[in-house]
Amino acid sequence: MFLAVGVVIASIGLGMCGPRLAPRTSLSGTVPLGDLLGAIARMEREFPDDSRHTPLRDVPHSSSTEDDSRWRKVTDAPLPALEARGWRLEACLNLVGQASPCVLALFRAPSGGGGELLSVCAASLPGRWHVFDRFGRSGPLLPDEPIMESPDWQGTVDRPTLAWSDGRCLYLARGNSVESLDEVRLLLGAP
């Protein structure tokens, strides 16, 4: 009996004062990437499924130079040129209330694509966002390590999503299919 109590006390003392087996990372001040995905999904719902309908929310039309300057304020790079693949820019909006400055560009597929919506979001300060691995551990999204999420049976991901970082900005692209994301992946600069 005394031996068991002694082993328990020694184990507690070693656990508190002994060496660490693995470094403990602190992610204080970071925000889960899912929060940004939720904001993007809310903005997407405000746009119709078909370009013949009117958006539920009035978005003032801006010129391409205004859209490009809005995108450059966050990324220091030009707005992705997806027109070569037939995508039409619908809107370029600032996402307010996020952990860092974010801009969202909404593209519409050509008429043959059934009005598919492609969302491309850029957020500055990529270290402010963290992701969870398949074991539930959180960590930063590392540069040049893209993450592709497909819709799952639980409904936590509603559309295919591609996330990557170039070290300066965090990028998210959401489409109706994995094939559409693969089609524009290189044009977006994703690894």
Steps between C-alpha positions, in 0.01 A plus 500: 500500500775744597694403191204585272450840666874570472501415129201729438664791686829445315315490166322828573827664609683377189214616276505849651874552533653252254607553140242549228467221249381733224502878464172661592387747238296798596252635249376788710367780286422277204162432346373171354485502122141374528393844624617657175331222300174577682522867402568405138205259498270777630613733219450227240144439617420862420568437134251307285560161341427640156621831358150582369378565855567809705727464805323500835724786609589809301868496413605820328671424172859616498746536217776250436762750621314540832478121536869460419605769748279345770672162436850657493449665841499153654726295271738740317417296189250552217152353511505146353436513126248219459334655196729289280306194622165673455437599862334841545571715807171564682624694802810580702410571863683572823416254778464703818520365852778249430829448687694668219415698184316273254367547149261266316471474122192322364521359148219351290558215255410538134138439409580142401617432856155551648587819683758336726642733766872508579610691809859607548593660831831655604589583860812678614695385805484127423640412845178624661307196372535140609371169369435162658661178382319167479579432867345826618829675575516865403788663322577772246438453130856474372610663172494276194297229678153532348195343660214366288171429677209328331140499622452239770206302627489703822436823312793689655632583151223588255713567188848390392755738650868555425714689755865598461747764611792659323648630826359852449130423455253224567285402202174305487319386188154340508328351198211269420733212411857386553541502122422872478757573773760290319422688179583840650760388753802613298335827399450576870864426576425204728769234544 
